Amino acid sequence: MRDLKYMNYDQARQLVNLTWHYTRMNDDRIYPIGYCADHDGHITQKEAEDCYKKYTLDNNLIFGSIDNAQFKCEICGVWTSKDALINGWHIYHLCDEHCNRTTVETLYDCSGESMHS
């Protein structure tokens, strides 16, 4: 079993200067990540989450297909082998019409907490 103190806990947090950043907590250290690491912060939690969502989609979104497999499109139900992969673990099966960034933006939600190693 992994030692939980070495896990990464990612979420929007309000920092001591009262601005919101999307952050990572690891071993009791908290620091901004994504585009939030490059500016002074946001007024609201939602703005920080939206900033990290944009960073994630700009840098960690891959469109592809799965050979010899078919899934129903998560929007319309048409059979497809295409997908959108975010951060290596969020996968959305999408048809030709829906396999695009605009659709993925409506599906992907980074609010709440993410725990990973």
Secondary structure by P-SEA (a helix, b strand, c coil): ccccccbbbbccccccccccccccccccbbbbccccccccccccaaaaaaaaaaaaaaccbbbbbbcccccccccccccccccccccccbbbbbccccccaaaaaaccccccccccc
